[in-house]
Amino acid sequence: MTKKYTVLPAFLLSAFIASATPLASPDGKLAIEPGLDSAGHPTYSVSFNGLPVVSSGILGLKADEADFTSFAEIKEGAVVAEDNTWKPVWGEFETIRDNYTEMPVEYTTSDGRKITVRFRAYNDGVAFRYEIPEQQKVNYLTLRDEATTFPLAEDLSVFAIPGDYDTDERLYVESPVSQLGKRMRVRRHTESSGIPGVSVQTPLMAKSTKNKLYVNIHEAALVGYPAMALEVDTANIVFKAHLTPDRNGVRGYLQAPFHTPWRTLIISDDARDILASQLILNLNEPCAIENTDWIKPMKFVGVWWEMFVGRSRTWAYSNKYNAKPGITDYSSLESNGRHPANTENVKKYIDFAAENGIDGVLVEGWNEGWEDWAGWRKNRQFIFDKAYPDFDVEALRDYAAEKGVKLIMHHETAANAADYERQLDRAFQFMVDNNYPAVKTGYVGHIIPRSEYHSSQWMVDHYLHVAQRAADYKIMVDSHEAVRPTGLCRTWPNWIAQESARGGEFESMGGNPPEHTCLLPFTRLKGGPMDYTPGLFQADLSYYGEGKNGGGKTTLARQLALYVTMASPLQMACDLPENYNRFPDAFQFIRDVPLDWSDSRWLEAEPGDYITVARREKNGNDWYIGGVTDENARIAMLDFSFLEPGKKYTATIYEDGADADFRSNQQSYNIRKIKVNSKTKLKQKVAPGGGFAIQIKAADDLAGL
């Protein structure tokens, strides 16, 4: 059954608004109400427990060939209810429930053009997307703008980074929406948007200062479309979609029939629900890979950290470079003596991985082309199937195989995406021939083609193309400097991780404040797992000499906690092997912690302040708890009721020492064991900028409890 509404002429009833039937979530707490205002603009409103969250947001698209922002008629379709479950290849849960109601709403212009807005309501949030069917006159569209707005019902406090087309590697600022322009350095876009103010990226996390309400704004299933940032009208507390353009100002080139990504709002009165929400994944298509047996979570070490801390300063084999791309004879170049991606050094990492049950070794700087990068603003070209003279591909392949260790390929493109696509098949075949199951890609620099940005439509298509082509070769992808994720890892689970945020490498460049990793699970990680590179045991850079002082803003115990609070199927133990050998009892947790989970329970959470989560390993019964805090010491309250009643367990606690502090005593930690069961309540001390990690295993007795 459908219902049709027609907008009356303004001179008859200027305030008239045509409203469709509100779409309620399965539990009835959330509702989204489509409508059409007196000017013919499509609208929507969102409420939670009867209180407004979004009030009269505007919908629509603008293209050179057609304007889909003003309509004469609205027709609602039948409401459909879905409730099913699906199993991810890897993730925070073994089974995910997909439970929602859906209603399509068709809008028609006075000359007969049509667009459908498909609305969904889940118990944890709402979503909508635009769908343009094939129709006369408008099958090819040059997209200029998306009219979507998110007018918030109150001046929420938000955690945001500037809306930048080329980087996500920023620190978050907390501010009321009304004060964003004063409290953060912002990027003001050159083109006129019609709404004055600043811009921020998604995922955007917000919370109410007067009502207990948490709201996360993002997008899901970003395919064939530019990424969405948000322009901010600070005076009226309105966010508006801002799509990344190419350098000609075009947002996208579209062909009907097509649909946009989903616009998502995760909403709850409990911060833990934001972390637990699987809405983004649920809005993506099911797995497109028929046989996924080759997709394996991996823990790895690598020739990486020593290049950040001064032990080895260069990824390049030589100090010489050409002004023109491509050096034809690297054997004629003299080694700089500072190139760590050499055969003997890599063997040491392979030995360490084998001795400690680590799955893989990542090697950066192994291939020809890094000399050219000295002139990266002009000419950048890497060769992805030719190694430097001091890196013996075949010998290392065989040595790693003998030790039971996998090598992880590194493809830094220096943002020359066009050249990478030309080499892609040859590069992937080289990986297959030499037994590399995974690749870390990189896009540092300004994009080539010169007309594109990191989050424009062409580049969005490029990242997905790399993941899809990699699947043909049974290769897993860890992409760095790529567009922020939107849940596509459900469809392409070989896209096993991304960076796309300010990661652990910044601990060598001034550090990440403790609140940073108390925010990432609420923001960046809502779209998919991150290759954050935790496991830093030596955060004081003065230890390494060579003029480096200060550095990491973390305790050692906090670094262990990150393996649980920032779950990922790809986790690095980022520090030097020598530092792990100095603290073997603490390193044991990194050796033991799983990467794949059957269940996750968020015990405590407040964005920017603290997170405590418990997870059960997949295909096992052991539980792990991770907890992190901001710059303030706190007492975490742990309730072990998630454990099986009547069963006995031993908990090994890796905690901050009594005198630990992220500013002055980072390596103070303690390890203790206690007996626990489902009735246990534990008060756990956490140092400023600190954390704790707990391994819980079944025990034979509870003596002493």
C-alpha atoms as one frame of an Amber mdcrd trajectory, in Angstrom:
protein
   0.000   0.000   0.000   1.263   3.473  -0.864   0.165   6.961   0.131   0.517
  10.055  -2.058   0.703  13.690  -0.939   0.763  16.832  -3.090   2.230  20.161
  -2.056  -0.336  22.962  -2.193   0.672  26.264  -3.798   2.195  28.633  -1.271
  -0.440  31.319  -1.902  -3.071  28.840  -0.720  -1.338  27.558   2.409   2.218
  28.807   2.813   2.901  26.819   5.997   1.577  23.518   4.685   3.920  20.545
   5.096   3.169  17.128   3.648   4.389  14.391   6.008   4.723  10.706   5.339
   4.063   8.145   8.043   6.911   8.069  10.599   9.100   4.987  10.345   9.744
   3.484  13.778  12.606   1.216  14.819  11.716  -2.378  15.808  11.789  -1.447
  19.517   9.859   1.782  18.918  12.471   4.062  20.523  13.696   5.674  17.313
  11.608   7.222  14.550  12.411   8.961  11.279   9.684  11.022   9.590   9.972
  11.972   5.895   8.161  15.019   4.613   7.872  17.784   2.032   7.786  21.446
   3.048   5.716  24.213   1.468   8.550  25.118  -0.899   8.672  21.552  -2.156
  11.890  20.648  -0.367  12.046  17.039   0.850  12.608  16.854   4.590  13.111
  14.386   7.419  13.090  14.493  11.202  14.528  12.038  13.743  13.391  11.454
  17.328  14.621   9.222  20.142  12.275   8.272  22.997   9.970  11.025  21.793
  12.640  13.746  21.976  13.823  15.478  18.782  17.338  14.695  17.569  17.218
  16.100  14.024  14.551  18.700  13.242  13.436  19.208   9.621  16.598  18.227
   7.807  16.675  18.971   4.078  17.232  16.273   1.448  18.185  16.321  -2.225
  20.856  16.318  -4.926  21.931  18.958  -7.449  23.434  18.160 -10.836  24.092
  20.211 -13.964  21.444  18.226 -15.811  18.740  18.142 -13.128  17.801  19.607
  -9.761  16.500  17.037  -7.274  15.877  19.478  -4.417  12.355  20.719  -5.181
   9.349  18.469  -5.745   5.623  18.609  -6.306   4.618  15.240  -4.929   5.626
  12.700  -2.269   4.551   9.050  -2.265   5.454   6.647   0.509   5.927   2.950
  -0.191   5.116  -0.048   1.937   6.985  -0.590   5.189   9.113  -3.739   5.236
  10.473  -5.367   8.404  13.642  -7.499   8.391  15.194  -9.558  11.173  18.028
 -11.921  10.323  21.608 -12.730  11.291  24.856 -13.086   9.373  28.383 -14.232
  10.149  31.335 -11.960   9.379  34.577 -13.528   8.201  36.289 -11.814  11.164
  35.364  -9.110  13.621  34.078  -8.202  17.061  31.196 -10.697  16.929  30.799
 -14.176  15.530  27.190 -13.435  14.578  25.585 -10.051  13.838  21.868  -9.337
  13.972  20.390  -7.228  11.157  17.021  -6.021  12.431  15.286  -2.994  10.904
  12.218  -1.479   9.317  12.442   0.134   5.870  10.292   2.475   3.817  10.993
   3.935   0.363   9.632   7.426  -0.287   9.352   8.627  -3.885   9.567  12.333
  -4.711   8.377  13.639  -8.106   9.114  17.029  -9.685   6.528  19.046 -11.574
   8.013  17.862 -14.896   8.022  14.203 -13.896  11.580  13.554 -12.671  11.740
  11.064  -9.810  14.051  10.269  -6.936  13.525   7.764  -4.137  14.841   8.211
  -0.623  15.092   4.854   1.130  14.765   5.138   4.918  15.753   2.524   7.492
  15.258   2.479  11.248  17.305   0.190  13.494  17.231  -0.053  17.269  20.647
   1.622  17.330  20.182   4.262  14.641  18.640   5.422  11.382  19.891   5.657
   7.815  18.785   6.868   4.396  20.126   6.989   0.862  19.124   8.474  -2.505
  18.137   6.289  -5.457  17.682   7.657  -8.981  16.029   5.231 -11.404  16.461
   5.237 -15.165  14.270   7.947 -16.642  14.135  10.275 -19.610  16.520  13.257
 -19.770  18.549  12.586 -16.616  20.389   9.294 -16.977  23.820  10.978 -16.935
  24.451  13.430 -14.136  27.300  15.770 -13.293  26.887  16.045  -9.540  27.545
  19.475  -8.011  26.072  19.243  -4.519  24.193  17.160  -2.009  21.605  19.174
  -0.106  21.438  16.860   2.926  21.414  18.691   6.258  21.476  17.523   9.860
  19.861  20.314  11.957  20.460  19.243  15.545  17.771  19.870  18.122  20.319
  21.291  20.587  23.870  22.602  20.708  25.585  19.251  21.182  29.201  18.902
  22.232  31.091  17.312  19.346  34.432  15.590  18.858  35.679  16.602  15.432
  38.635  16.981  13.113  38.764  19.536  10.258  37.122  18.649   6.978  40.158
  18.001   4.808  40.105  16.399   1.365  43.552  14.861   1.743  44.203  13.729
   5.309  42.482  12.199   8.309  45.615  12.372  10.467  44.418  15.104  12.826
  43.776  15.391  16.539  40.190  15.744  17.706  38.820  18.886  19.288  35.888
  18.818  21.710  33.551  21.780  21.342  29.902  22.794  21.301  28.753  23.075
  17.697  28.235  26.805  18.170  31.908  27.276  19.126  33.591  25.059  16.533
  34.844  27.999  14.494  36.711  29.363  17.507  38.113  26.135  18.937  39.655
  24.340  15.992  41.884  25.105  13.079  39.614  24.545  10.118  39.752  24.227
   6.408  37.534  26.769   4.713  36.637  25.509   1.263  37.116  27.885  -1.622
  33.789  27.265  -3.304  30.632  28.875  -1.935  28.394  26.389  -0.191  25.472
  28.608   0.702  26.009  27.861   4.405  28.739  29.915   6.089  31.050  28.363
   8.621  33.588  25.616   8.989  33.762  21.997   7.959  34.464  18.744   9.814
  34.943  15.138   8.814  32.800  12.123   9.474  32.513  10.007  11.524  31.434
  12.824  13.836  30.755  11.994  17.488  28.424  14.213  19.533  26.859  14.153
  22.970  24.274  16.226  24.782  25.338  18.347  27.718  21.808  18.626  29.122
  20.101  15.393  28.015  21.723  11.975  28.126  22.112  11.517  24.386  24.908
  10.341  22.085  24.850  10.773  18.300  27.305   9.549  15.674  27.013  10.863
  12.091  28.737   8.983   9.271  28.088   7.165   5.999  27.990   3.520   4.950
  28.832   1.668   1.738  30.822   4.428   0.020  30.984   3.157  -3.562  31.186
   5.201  -6.771  30.661   8.464  -4.920  32.819  11.080  -3.151  33.324  10.996
   0.604  31.109  13.182   2.766  32.380  15.860   5.136  30.080  18.272   6.961
  29.856  22.031   6.668  28.834  23.645   9.942  26.386  26.477  10.395  27.473
  27.349  13.930  24.742  29.936  14.421  21.868  27.578  13.669  23.498  24.272
  14.791  23.171  22.700  11.350  25.524  20.294   9.592  25.343  20.065   5.804
  26.802  17.384   3.560  29.935  18.542   1.774  31.122  16.124  -0.908  34.777
  16.070  -1.918  35.049  17.562  -5.418  37.662  17.093  -8.082  39.707  20.182
  -8.838  37.095  21.290 -11.378  34.449  21.415  -8.667  32.574  18.325  -9.855
  31.516  16.035  -7.007  30.746  13.020  -9.114  29.913  11.649 -12.542  26.862
   9.413 -12.193  24.777   7.204 -14.449  21.253   6.059 -13.614  20.204   3.792
 -12.159  22.363   4.484  -9.140  22.185   4.984  -5.419  24.310   6.998  -3.038
  25.987   5.739   0.118  23.817   5.586   3.222  23.758   8.625   5.534  23.840
   7.225   9.066  22.995   8.381  12.569  23.790   6.035  15.452  21.801   7.221
  18.464  21.553   6.126  22.100  21.367   7.351  25.676  24.285   5.045  26.569
  27.752   5.645  25.123  28.437   1.906  25.185  25.717   1.383  22.582  27.576
   3.601  20.122  30.604   1.321  20.398  28.511  -1.835  20.149  26.524  -0.682
  17.100  26.944  -2.741  13.924  24.724  -0.451  11.871  27.494   0.567   9.450
  28.337  -3.053   8.629  24.672  -4.002   8.341  24.153  -1.349   5.648  26.829
  -2.868   3.431  26.324  -5.697   0.956  27.084  -9.306   2.004  30.498 -10.831
   1.367  31.332 -10.894  -2.360  34.123 -13.476  -2.008  32.886 -17.046  -2.370
  35.757 -18.825  -0.586  37.275 -16.841   2.275  39.441 -19.566   3.822  42.608
 -17.711   2.759  41.657 -14.563   4.704  43.490 -14.935   8.009  43.904 -12.360
  10.814  47.588 -11.557  11.253  49.824 -10.292  14.029  53.093  -8.880  12.730
  56.351  -7.103  13.491  58.308  -5.073  11.002  61.163  -2.972   9.742  59.305
   0.197  10.618  59.808   1.765  14.040  63.594   1.991  13.691  63.057   4.384
  10.781  60.932   6.689  12.931  63.195   6.879  15.976  66.531   7.539  14.332
  68.129   4.096  14.239  67.683   4.107  10.458  66.577   7.323   8.891  65.872
   6.295   5.358  63.589   4.036   3.379  65.886   4.570   0.366  68.943   2.499
  -0.513  70.985   5.495  -1.674  71.164   9.198  -0.857  71.159  10.043  -4.556
  68.068  10.655  -6.664  67.114  11.781 -10.134  64.948  14.728 -11.079  63.331
  12.381 -13.592  61.232   9.383 -12.529  62.865   5.992 -12.590  66.501   5.090
 -11.953  67.499   2.452 -14.464  70.544   0.939 -12.728  70.454   0.817  -8.928
  73.589  -1.311  -8.804  75.551   1.786  -9.822  74.354   3.670  -6.745  76.330
   3.631  -3.543  74.494   2.361  -0.444  73.959   4.991   2.211  74.603   2.454
   4.961  71.348   3.482   6.636  68.969   1.225   4.756  67.292  -1.217   7.202
  65.299  -3.162   4.585  68.260  -5.411   3.897  68.454  -9.190   3.901  70.350
  -9.712   7.153  68.266  -7.234   9.155  64.999  -8.706   7.896  66.181 -12.180
   8.891  66.509 -10.931  12.479  62.855  -9.863  12.437  61.844 -13.206  10.940
  63.731 -15.007  13.724  62.025 -12.881  16.370  58.589 -13.528  14.867  59.199
 -17.270  14.710  60.444 -17.416  18.309  57.378 -15.577  19.609  54.527 -17.001
  17.558  54.074 -13.821  15.487  52.456 -14.472  12.117  54.266 -12.044   9.847
  56.969  -9.486   9.127  56.330  -6.234   7.259  59.269  -4.734   5.366  59.118
  -1.101   4.258  61.609   0.396   1.812  62.531  -2.861   0.081  61.813  -1.799
  -3.504  63.238   0.513  -6.118  62.005   4.091  -6.363  62.496   5.713  -2.970
  65.280   7.952  -4.312  62.795   9.511  -6.729  60.560  10.403  -3.818  62.997
  13.101  -2.702  61.395  15.113  -5.477  57.873  13.807  -4.800  56.112  17.062
  -5.621  57.126  16.632  -9.253  57.947  13.026 -10.095  57.113   9.913  -8.118
  57.346   6.356  -9.321  57.953   3.170  -7.378  58.611  -0.209  -8.938  56.657
  -2.954  -7.188  58.419  -6.021  -8.524  62.077  -4.930  -8.299  64.065  -5.031
  -5.063  67.063  -2.988  -4.005  70.477  -4.713  -4.368  70.667  -5.447  -0.630
  67.229  -7.132  -0.430  67.260 -10.767  -1.633  63.612 -11.561  -2.358  64.040
 -15.277  -3.019  66.351 -15.919  -0.062  64.014 -14.126   2.353  60.977 -15.893
   0.885  62.586 -19.273   1.547  63.958 -18.291   4.952  60.563 -17.060   6.145
  58.884 -20.232   4.877  61.370 -22.395   6.788  60.559 -20.456   9.961  56.793
 -20.610   9.450  56.531 -16.825   9.037  54.720 -14.840   6.326  56.195 -11.699
   4.766  53.946  -8.678   4.279  54.501  -6.572   1.174  54.738  -2.780   1.250
  53.474  -0.716  -1.674  54.033   2.979  -1.060  52.668   4.792  -4.100  53.512
   8.368  -3.006  49.903   9.025  -4.091  50.675   8.191  -7.729  47.520   6.126
  -7.938  47.394   6.144 -11.732  50.826   4.526 -11.961  49.931   2.002  -9.258
  46.920   0.847 -11.254  49.166   0.339 -14.298  51.469  -1.909 -12.253  48.813
  -3.577 -10.118  48.517  -6.968 -11.767  52.268  -7.336 -12.172  52.784  -6.335
  -8.536  50.198  -8.785  -7.221  51.563 -11.636  -9.341  55.016 -10.880  -7.908
  53.512 -11.212  -4.424  51.897 -14.543  -5.255  55.132 -15.864  -6.760  57.050
 -14.949  -3.599  54.473 -16.041  -0.996  53.270 -12.654   0.292  49.630 -12.999
   1.518  49.088  -9.335   2.457  50.069  -5.853   1.317  50.259  -2.512   3.084
  49.505   0.244   0.578  50.336   3.916   1.070  49.287   7.198  -0.538  51.467
   9.910   1.003  51.437  13.142  -1.018  49.219  14.945  -3.491  47.233  12.606
  -5.700  48.184  11.811  -9.273  45.932  12.255 -11.328  46.520  15.887 -10.363
  42.806  16.690 -10.520  41.943  14.369  -7.613  41.989  14.416  -3.822  42.390
  11.475  -1.431  38.624  11.341  -0.827  37.270  12.288  -4.267  35.115   9.964
  -6.366  37.977   8.734  -8.572  40.110   7.805  -5.558  37.192   6.150  -3.746
  36.838   3.950  -6.825  40.598   3.337  -6.863  40.853   2.033  -3.278  37.969
  -0.357  -3.871  39.440  -1.498  -7.179  42.710  -2.373  -5.420  40.858  -4.449
  -2.819  38.762  -6.202  -5.462  41.736  -6.967  -7.687  43.699  -8.175  -4.656
  40.899 -10.634  -3.899  41.428 -12.166  -7.345  44.988 -12.969  -6.275  43.953
 -14.013  -2.731  45.768 -11.055  -1.199  44.726  -9.120   1.913  44.970  -5.309
   1.898  45.938  -2.868   4.653  45.532   0.606   3.153  47.148   3.719   4.609
  46.256   7.329   3.712  43.088   6.013   2.059  39.586   7.408   2.446  38.066
   6.676   5.868  36.245   3.325   5.885  32.476   2.902   5.640  31.989  -0.802
   6.349  33.064  -2.176   2.964  35.141  -4.768   4.822  31.904  -6.757   5.135
  31.640  -7.047   1.340  35.382  -7.349   0.779  36.785  -8.933   3.965  40.251
  -9.152   2.377  40.318  -5.350   2.947  41.458  -6.333   6.385  42.435  -2.970
   7.862  43.085   0.695   7.135  44.993   3.524   8.749  42.944   6.622   7.722
  43.513   8.391  11.038  46.330   9.664  13.223  48.050   6.434  14.234  50.766
   5.218  16.545  53.586   6.519  14.347  52.842   9.971  15.746  54.259   8.859
  19.078  57.611   9.701  17.435  56.356  13.118  16.315  55.138  14.747  19.503
  52.816  11.961  20.577  49.082  11.376  20.630  47.343  12.709  23.758  45.785
   9.958  25.902  42.253  11.044  24.966  42.977  10.238  21.303  42.570   6.474
  21.679  39.548   7.091  23.926  37.943   8.768  20.890  38.960   6.648  17.893
  36.582   3.746  18.759  33.733   6.313  18.787  34.792   7.922  15.503  37.183
   6.422  12.966  36.622   2.791  14.051  32.865   2.948  13.423  33.641   2.408
   9.733  36.021  -0.505  10.193  39.209  -1.675  11.932  42.352   0.436  12.053
  45.996  -0.447  11.677  46.934   1.796  14.608  50.284   0.043  15.276  50.122
  -0.426  19.078  52.665  -2.187  21.264  55.086   0.664  21.956  57.166  -0.248
  25.018  59.888   2.419  24.663  57.915   5.645  24.279  60.662   7.939  25.633
  62.517   8.889  22.455  65.534  10.203  24.338  66.397   6.522  24.826  67.321
   6.287  21.154  69.651   9.303  21.159  70.324  11.253  17.963  68.697  14.367
  19.371  65.238  12.879  19.845  63.507  13.916  23.068  60.050  13.526  24.523
  57.717  11.440  22.405  54.950   9.030  23.301  52.120  10.021  25.613  51.311
   6.554  26.915  52.115   4.009  29.578  53.339   0.545  28.694  50.202  -1.074
  30.159  48.046   1.195  28.004  49.778  -0.125  24.891  48.686  -3.650  25.841
  45.102  -2.483  26.366  44.914  -1.070  22.826  44.970  -4.583  21.362  41.545
  -5.076  22.942  39.970  -1.593  22.924  40.920  -1.048  19.250  40.104  -4.485
  17.874  41.521  -5.302  14.453  42.232  -8.529  12.548  45.595  -6.997  11.639
  47.712  -5.891  14.614  51.319  -4.838  14.696  53.754  -5.230  17.560  55.351
  -1.976  16.502  58.410  -1.675  18.741  61.934  -2.983  18.216  62.514  -6.638
  19.168  65.167  -5.520  21.663  62.555  -3.576  23.632  60.251  -6.583  23.828
  63.180  -8.678  25.004  63.686  -6.184  27.848  60.110  -6.741  29.072  59.290
 -10.376  28.221  56.604 -10.723  30.905  54.629  -7.795  29.486  55.241  -8.945
  25.900  53.529 -12.208  26.788  50.165 -10.450  26.539  50.886  -9.393  22.944
  51.862 -12.968  22.141  48.625 -14.307  23.660  45.946 -11.774  22.677  43.669
 -13.006  19.842  42.721 -10.936  16.795  39.292 -12.427  16.132  36.352 -12.446
  18.530  33.083 -14.271  19.112  31.580 -11.728  21.517  32.256  -8.218  22.799
  30.853  -6.453  25.870  31.490  -2.776  26.570  31.678  -2.403  30.346  32.342
   1.350  30.598  32.593   4.136  28.063  32.555   7.906  27.724  33.924   9.484
  24.529  37.283  11.110  25.086  37.459   9.978  28.720  37.645   6.183  29.052
  36.733   2.844  27.469  36.629  -0.634  29.017  35.674  -3.643  26.888  35.619
  -7.415  27.395  35.942  -9.783  24.422  35.788 -13.541  24.068  38.135 -15.208
  21.613  36.645 -16.933  18.588  36.828 -20.730  18.732  37.724 -20.639  22.412
  36.512 -19.714  25.893  39.159 -17.241  27.055  38.125 -13.645  27.680  40.252
 -10.524  27.405  39.585  -7.094  28.902  41.169  -3.819  27.830  40.752  -0.459
  29.483  42.180   2.998  28.665  41.724   6.448  30.171  42.554  10.041  29.264
  45.080  12.213  31.102  43.206  11.693  34.366  43.748   8.791  36.749  40.583
   6.838  37.511  39.134   3.717  39.089  37.595   1.374  36.528  34.619  -0.600
  37.871  34.694  -4.088  36.377  31.659  -6.339  36.502  32.486  -9.926  35.478
  28.856 -11.001  35.003  29.629 -11.745  31.337  31.422 -14.913  32.512  29.593
 -18.239  32.575  27.808 -18.651  35.938  29.222 -21.359  38.184  32.499 -21.534
  36.304  35.881 -20.673  37.841  38.514 -18.505  36.168  42.000 -17.101  36.702
  42.560 -13.502  35.608  46.072 -12.297  34.758  46.093  -8.515  35.119  48.644
  -6.318  33.342  48.280  -2.935  35.019  49.963   0.416  35.566  52.429   0.485
  38.434  51.635   2.496  41.546  53.853   5.345  40.316  53.025   5.103  36.596
  52.253   8.279  34.652  52.248   8.865  30.895  54.317  12.023  31.370  57.049
  10.835  33.687  57.048   7.094  34.383  55.750   5.282  31.325  57.293   1.871
  31.903  56.044   1.291  35.442  53.767  -1.744  35.331  52.684  -4.689  37.429
  51.404  -8.186  36.631  49.245 -10.102  39.087  46.813 -13.007  39.102  43.480
 -13.296  40.881  40.579 -15.758  40.918  37.305 -14.512  39.449  33.814 -15.726
  38.595  30.615 -14.234  37.225  29.857 -12.567  40.576  33.201 -10.767  40.837
  33.302  -6.965  41.061  36.749  -5.402  40.720  37.982  -1.862  41.261  40.923
  -1.397  38.894  43.253   1.583  39.281  44.359   3.310  36.084  47.212   5.812
  35.973  47.043   9.166  34.143  47.226   8.317  30.448  47.325   4.662  31.402
  45.445   1.453  30.912  45.185  -2.216  31.776  44.814  -5.539  30.003  43.414
  -8.739  31.485  43.544 -12.325  30.244  40.849 -14.580  31.734  41.212 -18.359
  31.556  39.190 -21.164  33.108  40.612 -22.241  36.515  40.239 -25.420  38.584
  39.550 -23.785  41.936  38.619 -20.478  43.527  40.592 -20.769  46.725  41.064
 -17.397  48.291  37.999 -15.734  46.796
